[in-house]
Amino acid sequence: MSKGITYFSGFTKEKLKRAIREEIKQYDLEQEFESRLISDLITERHYYCSRKELRPLRFKKKFRPGAAYDFYGFFPEHGWHQVSWMQCINPRDENDWLKRALRDAIEHIVSSHKAAHPTCEKCGLVPSEHVDHVAPEFDVIASKAIRLLTACEINEAFSNFDWWSKEPFMLPNTHRAVQSVLEDHKTAKLQAVCKPCHTASARERRNIQLGEKE
Ligand SMILES: [Zn+2]
């Protein structure tokens, strides 16, 4: 058995997750509780709270359909706010956040394409459910946009993020990375597809890529 590296308060990351899950398990939804361990973890390791020296004093789980629960902390002067203890252990991947924000920025293009093509463009048999980025793939477009940014611009994007707002992390429309994805969508090939066709298209593309590598 590997000993692992101590991450916080004498725990490895895995043991810490287990300890917190065990602790949280004891409480019902909406039941308020205190936890020194979770409070310390958030104050010291949460990407926002640690920078602003914020300490949640109490916690509660709230019901969320389709998920185990949403986790909330009570912050003096601010009240209850959703806070992720898991983000303190497996911190956000900035790349993923940027990609998600870029996806939100082109959402209007995707939804109008779908509205214009109510039937699957691939099989022509059933209603379309998704919009597939046939070429280039969204990941390629987004990665290219992110590569344009300097470390300083990335930092700035995150420091402008208002954690207290209910809005998710976003990039303004005037942002260089957003402009780049919007520009690329002028020529990108989109296809409104049903779920099975989406899966099939993605598989076809993967097979072509594998074929090219051989
Ligand atoms: Zn189809």
Residues whose N, C-alpha, C, O or C-beta is under 5 A from the ligand:
A	BS01	ZN	C120 K122 C123 G124 C194 C197
